[in-house]
């Protein structure tokens, strides 16, 4: 549900501009149904999930420590579960 999540200025200004194929609701879907979750050293959290609309490709979504503020997202061709 969109109200539960936020997006950093970086996500809004850079990520969506550089990767126009990404959709905010896909990022939320990955966070809510991840294949894998990993905490990065800088307290950011990585989530991986498949997107049927992208032919089942995996995207990686990076949030702040709260796991609710989406900071980055991209297709991750090297994902291994």
C-alpha positions, 0 to 999 in steps of 0.5 A: 500500500503506497502510503506505507512507503516513501521514496528518497529524493535520489530515487525520484530524481535519478533512479526513475529518470535513468530507469524509466521502465521501473514502477514504484508499485513493483518496488513495493511488491518486491519488498513485500514478497522478496526472494531474498533480503540482505542488510548492507554495511551502511544499514541499507537493506537490499530486497530481490524479487521477480517482476512478471511484467519484465518477463520474470526478471529480477530487480533489486530494491534498496531501502533505508534502514526503516525498510520503508523508504525506497532509495534505489532499484535496478534489474539485477542480472547477476542475482543468485538466490 
